[in-house]
Amino acid sequence: MTNKSANLWPRRLKPSEIRTPIWVLRRQAEELYQQTKGLLRGDLRIDGSRGNLWVHFNVIAPALGNYEFWILSVHVPTKGFPATLKSQAPDTTSIQCETLAEFEQELERILGSPWVIENVQALWGQSLYEG
């Protein structure tokens, strides 16, 4: 008799192929980095404490001492949806998204809001002269 326990997980167990808000935000972080030629970068901070999964999306300006500008946070359940977006952008205090398409639509609205554009352009401009 050995002290080892057999693997009791089913052999059919495999990762889900769903696209989640985290996947979308990572893609947007990459796009920001490419568009600004590395002067700004999107940063995801994932907090999985106390049974909740929160993803915080910030823009970082490395040339400005890694200044962080918070854009939004998303509460993501294990399956990915419904996801709840929270932001300081006008008219976006708390938005529940039932699907990936709805999440992308709301995220595009937030990223395209004057509040986000003005702040990101200001960080980009300052980074050009400081970097």
C-alpha positions as a Markdown table, in Angstrom:
| # | Residue | x | y | z |
|---|---|---|---|---|
| 1 | Met | 0.0 | 0.0 | 0.0 |
| 2 | Thr | 1.3 | 3.4 | -0.9 |
| 3 | Asn | 0.7 | 6.8 | 0.8 |
| 4 | Lys | -0.2 | 8.3 | -2.6 |
| 5 | Ser | -3.8 | 9.0 | -3.6 |
| 6 | Ala | -4.9 | 8.4 | -7.2 |
| 7 | Asn | -5.9 | 11.2 | -9.4 |
| 8 | Leu | -9.7 | 11.4 | -8.9 |
| 9 | Trp | -10.3 | 14.2 | -11.5 |
| 10 | Pro | -12.2 | 13.1 | -14.6 |
| 11 | Arg | -10.0 | 12.6 | -17.6 |
| 12 | Arg | -12.5 | 14.7 | -19.7 |
| 13 | Leu | -11.8 | 17.8 | -17.6 |
| 14 | Lys | -10.4 | 20.5 | -19.8 |
| 15 | Pro | -10.3 | 24.3 | -19.9 |
| 16 | Ser | -13.4 | 26.2 | -21.1 |
| 17 | Glu | -13.1 | 27.9 | -24.4 |
| 18 | Ile | -15.3 | 30.9 | -23.4 |
| 19 | Arg | -14.0 | 34.4 | -24.0 |
| 20 | Thr | -14.4 | 36.5 | -20.9 |
| 21 | Pro | -14.1 | 40.2 | -19.9 |
| 22 | Ile | -10.5 | 39.4 | -18.8 |
| 23 | Trp | -9.6 | 38.2 | -22.3 |
| 24 | Val | -11.2 | 41.4 | -23.8 |
| 25 | Leu | -9.3 | 43.7 | -21.4 |
| 26 | Arg | -6.0 | 42.0 | -22.0 |
| 27 | Arg | -6.5 | 42.5 | -25.7 |
| 28 | Gln | -7.3 | 46.2 | -25.2 |
| 29 | Ala | -4.2 | 46.6 | -23.0 |
| 30 | Glu | -2.1 | 45.2 | -25.9 |
| 31 | Glu | -3.8 | 47.6 | -28.4 |
| 32 | Leu | -3.0 | 50.6 | -26.2 |
| 33 | Tyr | 0.6 | 49.6 | -25.9 |
| 34 | Gln | 0.9 | 49.2 | -29.7 |
| 35 | Gln | -1.0 | 52.4 | -30.5 |
| 36 | Thr | 1.2 | 54.5 | -28.2 |
| 37 | Lys | 4.4 | 52.7 | -29.2 |
| 38 | Gly | 4.9 | 51.7 | -25.6 |
| 39 | Leu | 4.6 | 55.1 | -24.1 |
| 40 | Leu | 1.4 | 53.9 | -22.3 |
| 41 | Arg | 0.4 | 50.5 | -21.3 |
| 42 | Gly | -2.8 | 48.9 | -20.1 |
| 43 | Asp | -2.5 | 47.1 | -16.8 |
| 44 | Leu | -4.9 | 44.5 | -15.3 |
| 45 | Arg | -4.9 | 43.9 | -11.6 |
| 46 | Ile | -6.9 | 40.9 | -10.7 |
| 47 | Asp | -8.2 | 40.5 | -7.1 |
| 48 | Gly | -9.7 | 37.2 | -6.3 |
| 49 | Ser | -10.1 | 37.6 | -2.6 |
| 50 | Arg | -13.2 | 36.6 | -0.5 |
| 51 | Gly | -14.9 | 34.6 | -3.3 |
| 52 | Asn | -15.1 | 37.6 | -5.7 |
| 53 | Leu | -13.1 | 38.2 | -8.9 |
| 54 | Trp | -12.5 | 41.8 | -9.6 |
| 55 | Val | -10.4 | 43.0 | -12.5 |
| 56 | His | -9.1 | 46.6 | -12.4 |
| 57 | Phe | -8.0 | 48.2 | -15.7 |
| 58 | Asn | -5.5 | 51.0 | -15.4 |
| 59 | Val | -3.4 | 53.0 | -17.9 |
| 60 | Ile | 0.3 | 53.2 | -16.8 |
| 61 | Ala | 2.6 | 56.0 | -18.0 |
| 62 | Pro | 6.2 | 54.6 | -17.4 |
| 63 | Ala | 7.8 | 57.9 | -18.4 |
| 64 | Leu | 5.9 | 59.6 | -15.6 |
| 65 | Gly | 7.1 | 57.5 | -12.8 |
| 66 | Asn | 4.6 | 54.7 | -13.6 |
| 67 | Tyr | 1.7 | 57.0 | -13.0 |
| 68 | Glu | -1.5 | 55.0 | -12.9 |
| 69 | Phe | -4.8 | 56.2 | -14.3 |
| 70 | Trp | -7.8 | 54.0 | -13.2 |
| 71 | Ile | -10.3 | 53.6 | -16.0 |
| 72 | Leu | -12.6 | 50.8 | -14.8 |
| 73 | Ser | -13.2 | 47.7 | -12.7 |
| 74 | Val | -15.2 | 44.6 | -13.6 |
| 75 | His | -16.7 | 42.1 | -11.3 |
| 76 | Val | -16.4 | 38.8 | -13.2 |
| 77 | Pro | -18.2 | 35.6 | -12.1 |
| 78 | Thr | -16.5 | 32.2 | -12.7 |
| 79 | Lys | -18.4 | 31.6 | -15.9 |
| 80 | Gly | -17.6 | 35.2 | -17.2 |
| 81 | Phe | -21.1 | 36.6 | -17.3 |
| 82 | Pro | -23.0 | 38.5 | -16.2 |
| 83 | Ala | -20.2 | 40.9 | -15.6 |
| 84 | Thr | -20.6 | 44.3 | -13.8 |
| 85 | Leu | -18.5 | 47.3 | -15.1 |
| 86 | Lys | -17.8 | 50.2 | -12.7 |
| 87 | Ser | -16.1 | 53.4 | -13.9 |
| 88 | Gln | -15.7 | 57.1 | -13.0 |
| 89 | Ala | -16.6 | 57.9 | -16.6 |
| 90 | Pro | -19.8 | 59.9 | -16.8 |
| 91 | Asp | -23.0 | 57.7 | -17.1 |
| 92 | Thr | -21.1 | 54.5 | -16.2 |
| 93 | Thr | -21.2 | 54.1 | -12.5 |
| 94 | Ser | -22.4 | 50.5 | -12.7 |
| 95 | Ile | -23.4 | 48.6 | -15.8 |
| 96 | Gln | -24.4 | 44.9 | -15.9 |
| 97 | Cys | -23.4 | 43.0 | -19.1 |
| 98 | Glu | -25.1 | 39.7 | -19.9 |
| 99 | Thr | -23.0 | 38.7 | -22.9 |
| 100 | Leu | -19.6 | 39.3 | -24.4 |
| 101 | Ala | -21.1 | 41.5 | -27.2 |
| 102 | Glu | -22.8 | 43.6 | -24.6 |
| 103 | Phe | -19.6 | 43.9 | -22.6 |
| 104 | Glu | -17.5 | 44.9 | -25.6 |
| 105 | Gln | -20.2 | 47.5 | -26.6 |
| 106 | Glu | -20.1 | 49.1 | -23.1 |
| 107 | Leu | -16.3 | 48.9 | -22.9 |
| 108 | Glu | -16.1 | 50.7 | -26.3 |
| 109 | Arg | -18.4 | 53.4 | -25.0 |
| 110 | Ile | -16.3 | 53.9 | -21.8 |
| 111 | Leu | -12.9 | 53.9 | -23.7 |
| 112 | Gly | -14.4 | 56.4 | -26.2 |
| 113 | Ser | -15.8 | 58.7 | -23.6 |
| 114 | Pro | -14.4 | 62.2 | -23.5 |
| 115 | Trp | -13.3 | 61.6 | -19.9 |
| 116 | Val | -11.1 | 58.7 | -20.9 |
| 117 | Ile | -9.9 | 60.2 | -24.2 |
| 118 | Glu | -8.9 | 63.5 | -22.5 |
| 119 | Asn | -7.0 | 61.8 | -19.7 |
| 120 | Val | -5.2 | 59.2 | -21.9 |
| 121 | Gln | -4.2 | 61.8 | -24.5 |
| 122 | Ala | -2.8 | 64.0 | -21.7 |
| 123 | Leu | -0.7 | 61.2 | -20.3 |
| 124 | Trp | 0.4 | 60.3 | -23.8 |
| 125 | Gly | 1.4 | 63.9 | -24.6 |
| 126 | Gln | 3.3 | 64.3 | -21.3 |
| 127 | Ser | 5.0 | 60.9 | -21.9 |
| 128 | Leu | 6.3 | 62.1 | -25.3 |
| 129 | Tyr | 8.2 | 65.0 | -23.7 |
| 130 | Glu | 9.3 | 63.2 | -20.6 |
| 131 | Gly | 10.4 | 59.9 | -22.2 |
